[in-house]
Every structure is written in C-alpha cells, then in structure tokens.
Amino acid sequence: MPPTQAESVIKNIIREIGQECAAHGEIASETVVAFMVKAVVLDPSNGFNMDRTLIKSDVQKLVKLCVARLLDSKNPSLDTIKMQVYFDMNYTSREDFLEEHHRVLESRLSAVSREITDNRACAREELESLYRKIVSYVLLRSGLGSPTDIKIVREATVPAILHEAIPATTQHIDSQLQIAQEQAFRYTAILEKVTKNPLLAKELESYMLKEALYNIRQYEIFLQTVLSDIITCAQEVEMMIKQLAAQLEQLKMIVKSKTAVPTSQVFPIFIALASLWMSFQDETVLISVLSNLTTNLELFLGTHELLFPEKVIQGLLDGVTVKSDIFRIKEHIEERVHLPDFRKLDWLFPETTANFDKLVIQYRGFCGYTFAATDGLLLPGNPTIGILKYKEKYYTFNTRDAAHSFAENPEHYINLIKEKAKKNAELIQLLELHQQFETLIPYSQMRDVDKHYIKPITKCEHSTQTDTHILPPTTVRSYEWNEWELRRKAIRLANLRQKITHSVQTDLSHMRRENSSQVYPLKSVSTQSMREGSTGVPRPQIFIAGLRGGPSQKTHGVKVNLTRAVDET
C-alpha cells in the first residue's frame, strides 16, 4: 500500500474509533486513540500480522478492541497511557518553553508595537494617547494583568510572588511524591508476596496490581521531572535576586542626589534591570505552567481508590514487610559481582569508573532480570553491585544473584522484557524502550534519540615526576682532597702578608666618608698678532629720476649712477 493511502486508512480508523467512543460518552483525543491503535496492534495476543495489509475484518476487529480498551474506566493501563500522552503533549524542556513563550508573546504584541513605533504624534491629546499605548504594551508584555486595573499599573512585585510560589509548589510536589512512593512500595511488597505464592497469584490476577504499580511509578517519574525543573527555577531566581540587588545598588551609587546624570552611565543599568525583570516574569510563567501540569497529572490516578481501597490494601499487607527503594539498595550494599566468573563481559564499579553517576541506565534504573523473571515486577537496581556493559548499554540489578543470572544470557532476558512491553504498551515509555519501538517515541524525547550519551571512563593515562634531589644540596665547595692544592693555597695566603693593601670605593661605600679633590683653576690665555687689515668697496648707489611724472602724459625715467669711484674711498 502506498504511504499516502496507508496514512489515509489510519486516519479513517482513528476517526471511526473516536466517533465510537463519543457515542458511548467517552471523549478521546486523536493522540490517545493513535497510541491505543499502536498498542493493540503490537500486542501479540490480538493476532495482528505486521507484515501484511489489514483487510476489512482486521480493521473491524482493531476498532472493536480499541474502543473496548478506551471505554474501560477501571483499567490502570489506560490511565497510564493517557497520563503519558498528556505529559508528552504539555511538557517541554525549560529552554524550549521559554523560547516558544517569547515567540508567542512577540507575535501577539507585534500590532501594538507597530502602532507605537509608527506613531507621529504632535498634539497634546495624541501624545497622551501614545503614552497610554506604551503603558498598555508594557503591561501586556510583562503579563502582569489587565492595563485597566490601577493597582497593577501602579506596582507589581514579581520577585515577591516567586518567593511565595516556588516553596509552595515544591512542598506540594514533595508531598505528592512521598504519597506516590509509599503507595508504590506497598504495591511492590504485595507483588513480591504474590510471586512467592502461586495460589495467591491466581486469586489476585483480576486486580491488575502490576498495572497499578506501573501507573504510580510513571506518576512518580513525572513528578520527579517537574520537581527538577522547579529546583532549577529556584536556583535561577536566587541568582537573579542577587543580580537585581547589585544593579540597584550600582544605580544608587551613580545617581545619589545628582540633579542630572549622563545617559551613558545609567542607560546600560536600565537595560540590565529590564532584562532581569523580564527573566523574573519568565520564571513566574514557567512555575505556573509546571504547577498546573502537576495538578492535572493527579487526574490519572482515579483507579487506585476504585480497585484498591485502604481495607483491601491492609488485608493484602498482612505478614508483609514494606521496603523502600533506599532500604532495598542498602540491604545489598556490600554485595559485588565476581569478576572471574564473567571474564568476557565488562563490569563497571564506582571506585574504578569516572562518570559513574551520569551513565544512562537501561529500564530507567530498574532491575531487568527481576522484571523478566517475575513477569513484570519493578525493583530498583543497585549500581554498587556492578553495572553490566552489554552492547554499549548499561544494566543494573537488585541483587548479585540477579546480576549473575542476567549476565549468563542477556539476550534472553532482553527479549522477554520486549515481549512484556508489547502486552503492556505503557511500559515502552516507563522503561524507555523507544529504541526497540521507534514508532512510539514521544515527541519530548524525539530529539534526544541520536544524542551522544556519556560514556564511562575506566582507563586513563597517568604520569608522575620525581625530583632528582629532594633534599637541599650539602656539598662543601671549599673542600680539597689534594694536599698539594692545600699547600699552594697556604703559600698564597702567606705571600699576602707582605703586600700593600689598597682600598677601593664602591657604590655601597662611597657615602661613608667625605671625599675632596684639589684642582688648578683655569687662567685666561691670549695671543698677539699683527694689526688687522681690510679693504673697503664702494656701495653701489643707482637712482631713477622722473618717475613722479611731469606736464606731459608720458613718463620719462632717467637713470642716475651716484656710486663713488674706487680710488675715492
């Protein structure tokens, strides 16, 4: 089937499923329906062949199965899928969110900005109208509220709002995270009890304990993601508050009590203050979005109270010890993998591996062997036991025995986990199996698929340098072993006793006493010669007479030479 025709068929199937659900009073988004279609097709128990084209009966069967699963209101798997789709559609990274927020804001305010910049107001009324437009633009740009509210126009304390909002949001998420973890710990303890008792496993098969565990674990992971972003926001706000105080202090030092201040001094500070203020507003919007996201995630936890009331949970917990993830890790903290048993495999340990804490662990840090061997039980892996590096991927395990069993045949357990994920499609995102199911990669992680992850560093080159002589030298330069050399020095010293000593002044000693010198004064010297002789040459004196004119119109000049003869001088 051509791609365009296949795409059209899929859209028709999604539209038909959505209409069937709407007819039964259930509104399902196209994204949820599309994910459910892929989940139903992947499940091997439904009998769909991925290698052949779907016929009409296959389409009818697919629509029927999808509608049945979407209308099942008491299914934790459906809630988990809806939660994953909602989070994927509404959550973005901090950088992407701020970039999109600025783009949308600028597009909305472009018309108002153009009215201000293109305005050519001259009259008083026009200038007042321009001023109101500028105030409205500033308020709309800041997102502080309506420009018609005088209280908002007068003042808006964004840092104070953040001071209150961040601790309140963090406290709420912490409390929700603690409740979710305690519930996950109880489900895990009950499932451990069920795996050890086959009769109890058949009795509780309809309760969907594992699906409920997946739901609460996914909720826990999303809360941790949001909490990490809020902590980043808190750090940014704390840094910006310090920068704001420093800029204001600098502004006060420049202005003080001056009547006028040069623009070149204060304008850069105003620009910096405006940038900080806009950053405060960005953090406010981001905190608000994350808080709303957290509140809406709680809507996907409704099946827990329906399927597992407190009385049922307490009955199942009789004789069971509830263990936290931290307790399970500390319980096997002293265990280590025996390296001689696996010479062909690479094992990484914290004391011999750099970047150990930054490695991307498979299955989101859960023990792959326990999940495969118990058909879906999630137990946290313990990295201190040893991280298995297999085909450039890293695996952790709950116990040393689990690590040994997985290392004996890794491909077998990896395939078991993949088959389990086909039956429960929510595991694909929960355990981060997107590379094995590329068609189900969430949008938020699509850009990170090809990114180069951090590799462990187990070997590195080191060099040391040792000084040749650590202690200071003790060689006596004046020592002589040759007795003839000693005799020669003695003769030289004896010979010096008969010599006259001469003193010399140096730069350091010339100021110690006064020195004077005697010189002969200069005397006038003259010489006598013959009398001076000289010759006098008459000076030429030539005049022109008649230049002033006379009775006639023409001027007649007469040259008169009055130079004396040489013999007359």
GIDA-V485436 format. One record per helix or strand of 3 or more residues. SS is the DSSP state (h for helix, s for strand). FROM is the first residue (numbers start at 1). TO is the last residue. If there is no record, write none. Layout:
{{SS:FROM:TO} {SS:FROM:TO}}
//
This chain:
{{h:3:23} {h:30:42} {h:44:46} {h:56:70} {h:76:90} {h:94:117} {h:124:142} {h:150:154} {h:158:196} {h:198:203} {h:205:207} {h:209:255} {h:263:307} {h:310:316} {h:325:331} {h:339:341} {s:346:348} {h:356:358} {h:362:365} {h:368:373} {h:383:385} {s:387:390} {s:393:395} {h:400:408} {h:410:423} {h:426:430} {h:438:440} {h:443:446} {h:483:496} {s:542:545} {s:558:561} {h:566:568}}
//
